[in-house]
Amino acid sequence: MTNGKNRTLAFQIDEELFQRIKAHLERESARLGRKLTQREFVLGLIEEALEAAERQADSPEPEEAGAGPCEAQPEGSGTQPQEEDDPAALSA
């Protein structure tokens, strides 16, 4: 996986998410019988997401209805379809 070079990826998260991650790490560490580190957890998530995205990109069949989790739009950000009874739609 590695070519001998390391790069740093850093970002900030809010306190609530940080506490949820810490609680998850404690639970998983107890379940595994060894300490699960933040680094190990985040790298695992990134690798899992990239593998899923790569499988989807390599798939010859188009994605069915809906966008993937990385493509989802926030609520209210998209355009709304006009109804057929809308006078503005009829005059266009």
Secondary structure, DSSP 8 states (H G I E B T S, - for coil): ---S----------HHHHHHHHHHHHHHHHHHTS---HHHHHHHHHHHHHHHHHHHHH-SS---SS--TTT---TT-S-----TT-HHHH--
